[in-house]
Amino acid sequence: MMNMKIKEFFKEHSNVVVAVSGGVDSAVLLALAAEYAQEVHACFVKTAFQPEFELKDAAEICSKLNIKLNSLEADVIKNDDIVLNNQNRCYYCKKLMFEKILAFAKDAGSDTVLEGTNVSDDVESRPGYKALKELGILSPLRICEMTKSDIRETARKMDLSVSQKPSYACLATRVPTGERITADILTKTEKAENILLNKGFSDFRIRYRSGAALIQINDKDYQKLILNRKEILSKLSDYYSDIMLDLKGRESNG
């Protein structure tokens, strides 16, 4: 049933531009577009909010699907509506990013831009989704009623490398709402999180708290953190005045 809906969608929208993020949702959307659409373009919008590994994962998916990855840039740091970091930050950020993709689509001769929101996503709490709707961006996975579990299963069947990749929120989410986002905070956050990534941690966050770090990890990783405590503390101290551990751990994808 799901594949039939997807096939019908791409019959109606045969020349598409897919916004890829490096995550599983947009990877599956791109793979389905590659299978069913006639002409497919892939775009990744690089900002200071995306770590390098997201671009690397997006490039790997595009290479597997034999689709050229078009890397665009958006300077979020120069946009006060974004870096002031109020409740509508995501609205302004998504608007800036997808205006770049829409301009690319126009030059590519396509009037259809797609992104990976699915039916499991709570769009009512996402200001960024409001911006997508205002710009006319389509969400085929949501339109075709694909859930997150459907998407992961499809990714496994398609042998996509990101099939088990945890959901990821951009680096801006590490800064408390209302506190101005700076390039320095983002750089420190990416370097600090890379330290944990290189030690084998997954699905974690390092939150910025007035110059200090608040580490959030899953229950399964507490033992690993204890075993590597001294090394992690030493390396993170290069970027933060103090290192704290959130004993509640990871409870959401934010």
C-alpha positions as a Markdown table, in Angstrom:
| # | Residue | x | y | z |
|---|---|---|---|---|
| 1 | Met | 0.0 | 0.0 | 0.0 |
| 2 | Met | 2.7 | 2.4 | 1.0 |
| 3 | Asn | 4.7 | 1.9 | -2.2 |
| 4 | Met | 1.6 | 2.3 | -4.3 |
| 5 | Lys | 1.0 | 5.7 | -2.7 |
| 6 | Ile | 4.6 | 6.7 | -3.3 |
| 7 | Lys | 4.4 | 5.6 | -6.9 |
| 8 | Glu | 1.3 | 7.7 | -7.4 |
| 9 | Phe | 2.9 | 10.7 | -5.8 |
| 10 | Phe | 5.9 | 10.6 | -8.1 |
| 11 | Lys | 3.6 | 10.1 | -11.1 |
| 12 | Glu | 2.2 | 13.5 | -10.3 |
| 13 | His | 5.6 | 15.0 | -9.3 |
| 14 | Ser | 8.1 | 13.6 | -11.7 |
| 15 | Asn | 10.8 | 16.3 | -11.6 |
| 16 | Val | 11.7 | 16.9 | -8.0 |
| 17 | Val | 14.3 | 18.5 | -5.8 |
| 18 | Val | 14.9 | 16.6 | -2.5 |
| 19 | Ala | 16.3 | 18.4 | 0.6 |
| 20 | Val | 18.6 | 16.0 | 2.2 |
| 21 | Ser | 19.9 | 16.3 | 5.8 |
| 22 | Gly | 22.1 | 13.3 | 6.3 |
| 23 | Gly | 19.3 | 11.6 | 8.3 |
| 24 | Val | 17.2 | 8.5 | 7.6 |
| 25 | Asp | 14.0 | 10.3 | 6.7 |
| 26 | Ser | 15.4 | 12.3 | 3.8 |
| 27 | Ala | 17.6 | 9.4 | 2.7 |
| 28 | Val | 14.6 | 7.2 | 2.3 |
| 29 | Leu | 12.7 | 10.0 | 0.5 |
| 30 | Leu | 15.6 | 10.4 | -1.9 |
| 31 | Ala | 15.9 | 6.7 | -2.5 |
| 32 | Leu | 12.2 | 6.5 | -3.3 |
| 33 | Ala | 12.4 | 9.5 | -5.6 |
| 34 | Ala | 15.3 | 7.8 | -7.4 |
| 35 | Glu | 13.2 | 4.7 | -7.9 |
| 36 | Tyr | 10.0 | 6.3 | -9.0 |
| 37 | Ala | 10.6 | 9.9 | -10.3 |
| 38 | Gln | 11.9 | 10.8 | -13.7 |
| 39 | Glu | 14.3 | 13.5 | -12.7 |
| 40 | Val | 15.8 | 13.9 | -9.2 |
| 41 | His | 18.0 | 16.6 | -7.7 |
| 42 | Ala | 19.4 | 16.5 | -4.2 |
| 43 | Cys | 20.3 | 19.5 | -2.1 |
| 44 | Phe | 22.1 | 19.9 | 1.2 |
| 45 | Val | 22.0 | 23.3 | 2.8 |
| 46 | Lys | 25.2 | 23.8 | 4.9 |
| 47 | Thr | 24.9 | 26.2 | 7.8 |
| 48 | Ala | 26.8 | 26.7 | 11.0 |
| 49 | Phe | 24.1 | 24.6 | 12.6 |
| 50 | Gln | 25.0 | 21.4 | 10.8 |
| 51 | Pro | 28.1 | 19.3 | 11.8 |
| 52 | Glu | 30.3 | 18.0 | 9.1 |
| 53 | Phe | 29.2 | 14.4 | 9.6 |
| 54 | Glu | 25.7 | 15.2 | 8.4 |
| 55 | Leu | 27.1 | 16.5 | 5.1 |
| 56 | Lys | 29.3 | 13.4 | 4.9 |
| 57 | Asp | 26.3 | 11.0 | 5.5 |
| 58 | Ala | 24.3 | 12.9 | 2.9 |
| 59 | Ala | 27.1 | 12.6 | 0.3 |
| 60 | Glu | 27.4 | 8.9 | 1.0 |
| 61 | Ile | 23.7 | 8.3 | 0.4 |
| 62 | Cys | 23.8 | 10.3 | -2.8 |
| 63 | Ser | 26.8 | 8.4 | -4.0 |
| 64 | Lys | 25.1 | 5.1 | -3.3 |
| 65 | Leu | 22.0 | 6.2 | -5.3 |
| 66 | Asn | 24.2 | 7.7 | -8.1 |
| 67 | Ile | 22.6 | 11.2 | -7.6 |
| 68 | Lys | 24.7 | 14.4 | -7.6 |
| 69 | Leu | 24.6 | 16.2 | -4.2 |
| 70 | Asn | 24.3 | 19.9 | -4.6 |
| 71 | Ser | 25.7 | 21.6 | -1.5 |
| 72 | Leu | 24.2 | 25.1 | -0.9 |
| 73 | Glu | 25.2 | 27.5 | 1.9 |
| 74 | Ala | 23.1 | 29.7 | 4.1 |
| 75 | Asp | 24.7 | 32.2 | 6.6 |
| 76 | Val | 22.5 | 31.7 | 9.7 |
| 77 | Ile | 24.9 | 33.6 | 11.9 |
| 78 | Lys | 24.3 | 36.9 | 10.1 |
| 79 | Asn | 20.5 | 36.5 | 10.5 |
| 80 | Asp | 19.4 | 38.2 | 13.8 |
| 81 | Asp | 15.9 | 36.5 | 13.6 |
| 82 | Ile | 17.8 | 33.2 | 13.9 |
| 83 | Val | 20.6 | 33.9 | 16.3 |
| 84 | Leu | 18.5 | 35.8 | 18.8 |
| 85 | Asn | 17.2 | 32.2 | 19.4 |
| 86 | Asn | 13.6 | 32.8 | 20.4 |
| 87 | Gln | 10.7 | 30.4 | 20.1 |
| 88 | Asn | 10.5 | 31.0 | 16.3 |
| 89 | Arg | 14.1 | 30.4 | 15.6 |
| 90 | Cys | 13.3 | 27.2 | 13.5 |
| 91 | Tyr | 10.8 | 29.1 | 11.5 |
| 92 | Tyr | 13.3 | 31.7 | 10.3 |
| 93 | Cys | 16.0 | 29.1 | 9.8 |
| 94 | Lys | 13.9 | 26.8 | 7.7 |
| 95 | Lys | 12.6 | 29.7 | 5.7 |
| 96 | Leu | 16.2 | 30.8 | 4.9 |
| 97 | Met | 17.3 | 27.3 | 4.0 |
| 98 | Phe | 14.4 | 26.4 | 1.8 |
| 99 | Glu | 14.4 | 29.7 | 0.0 |
| 100 | Lys | 18.0 | 28.7 | -1.1 |
| 101 | Ile | 16.6 | 25.3 | -2.3 |
| 102 | Leu | 13.7 | 27.0 | -4.1 |
| 103 | Ala | 16.1 | 29.2 | -6.0 |
| 104 | Phe | 18.1 | 26.1 | -7.0 |
| 105 | Ala | 14.9 | 24.3 | -8.1 |
| 106 | Lys | 13.9 | 27.2 | -10.3 |
| 107 | Asp | 17.3 | 27.1 | -12.0 |
| 108 | Ala | 17.0 | 23.3 | -12.4 |
| 109 | Gly | 13.6 | 23.6 | -14.0 |
| 110 | Ser | 11.7 | 22.0 | -11.2 |
| 111 | Asp | 8.7 | 23.5 | -9.3 |
| 112 | Thr | 8.6 | 20.7 | -6.7 |
| 113 | Val | 10.8 | 20.7 | -3.6 |
| 114 | Leu | 10.4 | 17.8 | -1.1 |
| 115 | Glu | 11.5 | 17.2 | 2.4 |
| 116 | Gly | 11.4 | 14.3 | 4.9 |
| 117 | Thr | 8.8 | 15.0 | 7.6 |
| 118 | Asn | 6.8 | 11.9 | 8.2 |
| 119 | Val | 3.4 | 11.1 | 9.8 |
| 120 | Ser | 5.0 | 10.2 | 13.2 |
| 121 | Asp | 6.3 | 13.8 | 13.5 |
| 122 | Asp | 4.5 | 16.2 | 15.7 |
| 123 | Val | 4.3 | 19.1 | 13.3 |
| 124 | Glu | 2.0 | 21.2 | 15.5 |
| 125 | Ser | 5.0 | 21.9 | 17.8 |
| 126 | Arg | 7.4 | 22.7 | 15.0 |
| 127 | Pro | 7.6 | 26.3 | 13.8 |
| 128 | Gly | 9.9 | 25.2 | 11.0 |
| 129 | Tyr | 7.1 | 23.1 | 9.5 |
| 130 | Lys | 5.0 | 26.2 | 9.3 |
| 131 | Ala | 7.7 | 27.8 | 7.2 |
| 132 | Leu | 7.7 | 24.8 | 4.9 |
| 133 | Lys | 4.0 | 24.9 | 4.3 |
| 134 | Glu | 4.1 | 28.7 | 3.6 |
| 135 | Leu | 6.8 | 28.1 | 1.0 |
| 136 | Gly | 4.9 | 25.3 | -0.7 |
| 137 | Ile | 7.4 | 22.5 | 0.2 |
| 138 | Leu | 5.9 | 19.0 | 0.0 |
| 139 | Ser | 6.4 | 16.2 | 2.5 |
| 140 | Pro | 5.7 | 12.9 | 0.6 |
| 141 | Leu | 6.4 | 10.6 | 3.6 |
| 142 | Arg | 3.7 | 12.4 | 5.5 |
| 143 | Ile | 1.4 | 12.7 | 2.6 |
| 144 | Cys | 1.7 | 8.9 | 2.0 |
| 145 | Glu | 1.3 | 8.2 | 5.7 |
| 146 | Met | 4.7 | 6.6 | 6.3 |
| 147 | Thr | 5.6 | 6.3 | 10.0 |
| 148 | Lys | 9.1 | 6.4 | 11.4 |
| 149 | Ser | 9.1 | 2.6 | 11.8 |
| 150 | Asp | 8.0 | 2.3 | 8.1 |
| 151 | Ile | 10.9 | 4.5 | 7.1 |
| 152 | Arg | 13.5 | 2.6 | 9.1 |
| 153 | Glu | 12.2 | -0.7 | 7.6 |
| 154 | Thr | 12.4 | 0.8 | 4.1 |
| 155 | Ala | 15.9 | 2.0 | 4.8 |
| 156 | Arg | 17.0 | -1.5 | 5.9 |
| 157 | Lys | 15.4 | -3.1 | 2.8 |
| 158 | Met | 17.2 | -0.5 | 0.6 |
| 159 | Asp | 20.5 | -1.2 | 2.5 |
| 160 | Leu | 20.9 | 2.5 | 3.3 |
| 161 | Ser | 23.8 | 3.2 | 5.7 |
| 162 | Val | 21.7 | 5.5 | 7.9 |
| 163 | Ser | 19.0 | 2.9 | 8.6 |
| 164 | Gln | 19.8 | 2.8 | 12.3 |
| 165 | Lys | 21.2 | 6.3 | 12.7 |
| 166 | Pro | 19.6 | 8.1 | 15.7 |
| 167 | Ser | 17.4 | 11.1 | 15.1 |
| 168 | Tyr | 19.5 | 14.3 | 15.2 |
| 169 | Ala | 18.7 | 17.9 | 16.1 |
| 170 | Cys | 20.9 | 20.7 | 14.8 |
| 171 | Leu | 23.6 | 22.3 | 17.0 |
| 172 | Ala | 21.4 | 25.3 | 17.7 |
| 173 | Thr | 19.3 | 23.2 | 20.0 |
| 174 | Arg | 22.2 | 22.9 | 22.4 |
| 175 | Val | 21.8 | 26.6 | 23.4 |
| 176 | Pro | 18.9 | 27.5 | 25.7 |
| 177 | Thr | 16.0 | 29.4 | 24.1 |
| 178 | Gly | 16.6 | 33.1 | 24.5 |
| 179 | Glu | 20.4 | 33.0 | 24.7 |
| 180 | Arg | 22.1 | 34.4 | 21.6 |
| 181 | Ile | 23.7 | 31.8 | 19.4 |
| 182 | Thr | 27.3 | 32.5 | 18.4 |
| 183 | Ala | 29.7 | 30.8 | 16.0 |
| 184 | Asp | 32.1 | 30.2 | 18.9 |
| 185 | Ile | 29.4 | 28.2 | 20.9 |
| 186 | Leu | 28.5 | 26.2 | 17.8 |
| 187 | Thr | 32.2 | 25.4 | 17.0 |
| 188 | Lys | 32.9 | 24.3 | 20.6 |
| 189 | Thr | 29.7 | 22.1 | 20.6 |
| 190 | Glu | 30.6 | 20.3 | 17.4 |
| 191 | Lys | 34.2 | 19.6 | 18.6 |
| 192 | Ala | 33.0 | 18.5 | 22.0 |
| 193 | Glu | 30.3 | 16.1 | 20.5 |
| 194 | Asn | 32.9 | 14.7 | 18.1 |
| 195 | Ile | 34.9 | 13.6 | 21.2 |
| 196 | Leu | 32.0 | 11.5 | 22.4 |
| 197 | Leu | 31.3 | 10.2 | 18.8 |
| 198 | Asn | 34.8 | 9.1 | 18.5 |
| 199 | Lys | 34.5 | 7.2 | 21.8 |
| 200 | Gly | 31.5 | 5.2 | 20.4 |
| 201 | Phe | 28.7 | 7.1 | 22.0 |
| 202 | Ser | 25.4 | 7.6 | 20.0 |
| 203 | Asp | 22.2 | 9.5 | 20.5 |
| 204 | Phe | 23.6 | 12.0 | 23.0 |
| 205 | Arg | 23.7 | 15.7 | 23.5 |
| 206 | Ile | 26.1 | 18.2 | 25.0 |
| 207 | Arg | 24.1 | 21.2 | 26.1 |
| 208 | Tyr | 25.6 | 24.7 | 26.5 |
| 209 | Arg | 24.9 | 26.1 | 29.9 |
| 210 | Ser | 26.5 | 29.6 | 30.4 |
| 211 | Gly | 30.0 | 28.4 | 29.5 |
| 212 | Ala | 29.5 | 24.9 | 31.0 |
| 213 | Ala | 28.6 | 21.6 | 29.4 |
| 214 | Leu | 25.6 | 19.5 | 30.3 |
| 215 | Ile | 26.1 | 15.9 | 29.0 |
| 216 | Gln | 22.9 | 13.9 | 28.2 |
| 217 | Ile | 23.4 | 10.2 | 27.3 |
| 218 | Asn | 21.3 | 7.0 | 27.1 |
| 219 | Asp | 21.1 | 4.6 | 30.0 |
| 220 | Lys | 23.2 | 2.0 | 28.1 |
| 221 | Asp | 26.2 | 4.4 | 27.9 |
| 222 | Tyr | 26.6 | 5.4 | 31.5 |
| 223 | Gln | 29.2 | 2.6 | 32.1 |
| 224 | Lys | 31.1 | 3.7 | 29.1 |
| 225 | Leu | 31.1 | 7.2 | 30.3 |
| 226 | Ile | 32.5 | 6.2 | 33.7 |
| 227 | Leu | 35.2 | 4.1 | 32.1 |
| 228 | Asn | 36.3 | 7.0 | 30.0 |
| 229 | Arg | 35.5 | 9.7 | 32.5 |
| 230 | Lys | 39.0 | 11.2 | 33.0 |
| 231 | Glu | 39.8 | 11.3 | 29.3 |
| 232 | Ile | 36.4 | 12.9 | 28.4 |
| 233 | Leu | 36.7 | 15.4 | 31.3 |
| 234 | Ser | 40.2 | 16.4 | 30.2 |
| 235 | Lys | 39.2 | 16.9 | 26.5 |
| 236 | Leu | 35.9 | 18.7 | 27.1 |
| 237 | Ser | 37.7 | 21.0 | 29.6 |
| 238 | Asp | 39.3 | 22.6 | 26.5 |
| 239 | Tyr | 35.9 | 24.0 | 25.6 |
| 240 | Tyr | 33.9 | 24.4 | 28.8 |
| 241 | Ser | 34.4 | 26.0 | 32.2 |
| 242 | Asp | 32.7 | 23.0 | 33.9 |
| 243 | Ile | 31.4 | 19.6 | 32.9 |
| 244 | Met | 28.0 | 18.3 | 34.3 |
| 245 | Leu | 26.1 | 15.1 | 33.8 |
| 246 | Asp | 22.3 | 15.0 | 33.4 |
| 247 | Leu | 21.2 | 12.0 | 35.5 |
| 248 | Lys | 17.8 | 12.0 | 33.8 |
| 249 | Gly | 19.6 | 11.2 | 30.6 |
| 250 | Arg | 18.2 | 11.3 | 27.0 |
| 251 | Glu | 14.4 | 11.4 | 26.9 |
| 252 | Ser | 13.7 | 13.0 | 23.5 |
| 253 | Asn | 15.1 | 13.7 | 20.1 |
| 254 | Gly | 15.7 | 17.4 | 20.7 |
